[in-house]
């Protein structure tokens, strides 16, 4: 069973290792030759292919010679805006589906498509009506994937070893408790996100799945807990950052549908991960 992981980066590599261990024939794709070369030591093949460029995907499809059993699109737009989103997410998805024709396609989207601000729980059946251009592009990509009987994985904020915005800002003294601090923060550990995607590519038919630990916490409670645990000052209060690329929302993301497939996270919440993932904390402290 051949699986292509388009975007063999922070999340993609973790997913590739899981699928390789499960006896899949894994081919990872990276944006550049340099990125591919950096993964030369992995036990699976990694090739450069800019999926936003149709001719590159066409050439890769010709070289591969057969349709893959599955493709997981977990490439990142980096820090790009709407134009980059359109290239990586929408154009990349169209290119992969139309030229590689996989039997199963999983698109890694974002829970930012839920624009709710009332703090209530949202499920896959809740309205997803974002207003920011970046999230609108994600919704357009989702619709294309669903039209082709694919799976949409709406991921909460990803953290893990070497990547935790909350921890990094806290330890650097740059953290700010926004507004009244009651905004819910939804997250998922990288390793749990990877295990969820592996389950979806192997077991899900089609449709939308939220990928979150299902244990959101108010921003104030997170920073207050970190301050007490590490005996450091609690961050000051400040204004809400209205400039977020995907908009300012406030909701609790349910993962009940994903759990219905038998998935269980290793880390039940971000605070549990801080207690257990020592390497993540050390790297965040620098």
N, C-alpha and C positions, 0 to 999 in steps of 0.2 A: 504494500500500500504506500503510494508516494504522496507525500504532503509537502506543499510549498508554504513557507512562512515568509510573507512579504513584509519586510521590516524586521530584520534580525538584530534588534537592538536590546535595550534594557529588559523589556518584557519578552520579546521574541526569542532571545537566546534561552531564557529560562523555560519557555514553552518547548523549544526545539529539543532541549535535553530530556524533557519528560517524554515527548513523543518518540525520540530515538530509543530511549530505554524501553518503550513499549513496542519496539520492533517496527516502527514506521520507517520508511525510507525518507529521510528529511532533506530537503533542499532549502537553505536559507538565502534570502535575497537582501542585499544592502544597497544603499544609494550610490556608494562609491567603491572604487577598487581598493582604496585605503582601508575602508571599513571591513571589506571582505578579507583583506590580508590580515587584519588584526585578529580574525577569528580562525586563522589557519590551524590552530591547535585543537579545534573542536572535532568530535568524532563524526560529524556530518558535513556535507558539502555546503559551502557558502560561496555565492557568486554575486558579482555586482550587476544590478539591473535597476535603472531608474524607472519605476513603474508608471510615473506620470507621463512618460514618453511612449507613445503608441508603437513606434518603430522598434524600440528596445524590447518591449514585451513580445512583439511579433517575432523578432529574431530569437528570443529565448524560447518561445513556443516551438519554433522550427527546430532548434537544437535539441529540445527535450524529446520530441518525437511522439509523445503520447499524452493523453489527457490525464491530469493528476486526479487522485481520489479526493483530495481536499486542498483548499487554499485558505489560509488564515491571513487576513490583511490587518497587521498591527503596526504598520509603518507610522512614523510620527511626522508632523509638520514642523517640528522644532519649535522655534518661537515665531514662526511666520503668521501673517494675518490671513484675511479672507482669500487673497489670491493663492497663497500657498496651500490653504485648505482645499481649494477647488482642484488644484493640481494633484496633491497627494491622495486625498480621500476620494473625491468624486471621479476625476479622470483616472486615477490609479485603479479604482474599483471597476470602472467600465472596461478598461484595458485588460485587466486580469480575467474578468468573466467572459468577455467577448472573444478573446484570443486564446485563452487556455481551456475554457469550457470545463471547469472542474465539476465533479459529481456533487461536491458539497463546498459551500463558500461561507466563511465566517468573517464578519466585519466587526472590528473593534471600534465602537463609537464611544459615546460619553453620556453620562447622566446629566450633563449640562443642557441637554435638549428639554429637560423638565424645567420650565421657567417659573414654577410655583414659588411663591414667597410667603405663604401662610404658615410654614413650619409643619404641615401635615405630612403623612406618609404618602408616598407615590409608588404605584406598581406599574407593570408593563401596560396596563390598560388605562392608566391615567393620561390626560391630555399632554402631549409633547408639542408645545407651541412656542418655541424660542423666538426672540426678537433680534438677537445679535446675528450679524452676517455669518460668522464662523459656525455657530450652532445651526443656522438655517442650512448651510452646506452639508453638515452632518445629517440633518433630516432628509435632505434630497438624496444623499448617498444611501441612507437606510431604505428609502422607498425603492430605489433601484435594486438593492439587494433582495428585499422582500418580494419584489416583482419576479425575481429569478429564483424564488424558493430558497433563499439563503437564510442564514442566521445572523441576527444583529446582537452583539454583546455590548450593552451600555455600561461602560466601566466608570466606577467612582474614581476619586483621586488616588493614583498609585504611589505607594511609598515602599521602602525596603532598604536593603544594604546600599549605601552610597547615594540614597535619594530619599529625603524627607524634608519637604519645604518647612513644615511646622517645626521640626527639631532644629534644622539649620538656622532658622530665624530666631528661635528661642535662645540657642547657645551663643549666637553672634550678637544678641542684644537688639536685633532689628525687629523683633516681633511686636505687633500692636493688636490689642483687643479691639475689634472694630465695633463701633456703635455701642449697644448695650451688652455685646458678647453672647447674645442668645442664638445667633445664627448656627444652624446645625451643620456639622462638618461630616461628610460621607467619604469614607476611604476604603481601600483594599490593599493588602500586602501584595507585593509583586508575585511572590510564590503562590499565593492563593488565587490570584488572577490567572496565573499560568495553569494551575490545576483545573480551574473552571473552564478555561478555553479548551484544554485537552478533553475534558468531559463533553463539551459541546460539539467538538469536531467528531467525536466518536459515537455520541448517543442522541444528540438533538436532531429533530427533523428540520423544522424551519421556524421562524418567528423571532420574537424579541426576548432577551433575557437580561435582567439587571445583574451586574457583577459588582457586588458590594459586600462588606462584612455584615451588613444589616444591623450594626450597632453604632449609629452616629452619636456624636457628643456635641454639646454646645461649645463654641470656640472658647468661651470664658472658662468652662470646666476643664478643658484640655490644658490650657496654659496655667491655670491655678494648680492642677495636679502636678504638672511638670515642675513648677516652682517649688512646691513642697517636697517632691521626691528628690530633686537635685539641690535643694537648699540655695536657690537663686531667686533674685527678685522677680515678682510677677510682672509681666509686660504691662506697659501703661495702656490706658484707653485712648482711642483715636477715632477719626472719622472712617466711615465705610469706604472701601476702595471701589469707587464707581467705574474705574477704568478696566476692570477685568475683561479679558478678551472674550470670554464666553458668557458674560453677564453676571449680575448679582442675584443669587437665588437663595431660598431658604426652604428646605424640604428634608424629609427623612426617606431614604431609598430602601425599599423592601427587596429582599433577596429570596422570598418564599418560593417563587417559581423555580429558581435555580436549585434550591434545596430539595424541591420536589423530584429532581433527577437523581438525588442521592449525594449531592455535593455538600461537603462540610469544610469550612475554612480551618486552617491550622491556627490562625490568630483570630480570636473572636472579636477583637476590637483593636484599635490603634494603641490604646493604653496597655493591653495585654502584650502586644508586640514589643513595646518599649521595655516591659519587664523581662521578656524572653529573648529578644534578638539583640544580644550584647554587641555584636559587630556593627549593627545598624547605629546604635547609640554612639559607639566609639568613633565611627566615621563622621557622624553629624557634628561631634564635638571638635573634630579636627586634630 
